[in-house]
């Protein structure tokens, strides 16, 4: 096993320990550095809102490692979702109707939630080994610009999380948020963020 792989596995194990205890992590994603927690744990999600100083009425993105797990969290996955996931070339977050089995704090009042199938190897392994979805929201105070890189994350955020992933030279390649599409049961969709 290469030293790089050992380091990644070690960081994943540390993250899982924190997530299992309802803690928060700061981690590199397929888009930008994100704040994360167990997306099924209300108390953990509440901590993310506190760190961001954000109203709980504004929903958060949840990451899954594989589209085959969508059925566990979305009652009826709209058919259009499969094509959107398959053919998207950039990170794509889809707002699904009829979401279940996630924290009530990540599900909007209308029963929808934003879910992204991550293609980032660190995130995929983390979620696969944790066996639960993980929240992913930009690592900034609400209203401040999203961090383009680790160096843009404020001390307030750095000091508030329970664990900061330490992968030198690793991190968000894109440096910008994902595209967000809202899907209706009938397959209609609208872009929330391009």
ABEGO torsion letter per residue (X at the ends): XBAAAAAAAAAAAAAAAAAAAGBBBBBBBABBBBBBBBAABAAAAAAAAAAAGBBAABBBBBBBABAAAAAAABABBBAAAAAAAAABABBBBBBBBGBBGBBAAABBAAGBBBBBBBABAAAAAAAAAAGBBBBBBBBBBBGBBBBABAAABBAAAAAABABBBBBBGBEBAAGBBBBBBBBBAAGBBBBABX
